[in-house]
Amino acid sequence: MNILGFVTEENDRYYDFNTLMNVLNMSKSKLYRNLKKADADKVIRYKNQYLYNEKTLLFLIENILVERLKKIDNKLDELRENNTD
């Protein structure tokens, strides 16, 4: 997996779309949907690529973590309900 990152003069880190897709292990369409929800504040276009700041990457990671924890919690609730029956 190649990670393509850029650092600006202000030491801000930016990542291209393919890197986000690989790091997050998401399909292209799901990543586009999540980026729209994230309202990426700083998006830079450089050499025909859109670059997203590190905060956007961390926001997406947080959302994925919350989704997975909710799924686990729901499964545990279902197991508890089935065991009480």
Secondary structure as GFF3:
##gff-version 3
##sequence-region A 1 85
A	DSSP	beta_strand	5	7	.	.	.	ID=ss1
A	DSSP	beta_strand	13	16	.	.	.	ID=ss2
A	DSSP	alpha_helix	17	24	.	.	.	ID=ss3
A	DSSP	alpha_helix	28	38	.	.	.	ID=ss4
A	DSSP	beta_strand	43	46	.	.	.	ID=ss5
A	DSSP	beta_strand	49	53	.	.	.	ID=ss6
A	DSSP	alpha_helix	54	84	.	.	.	ID=ss7
###
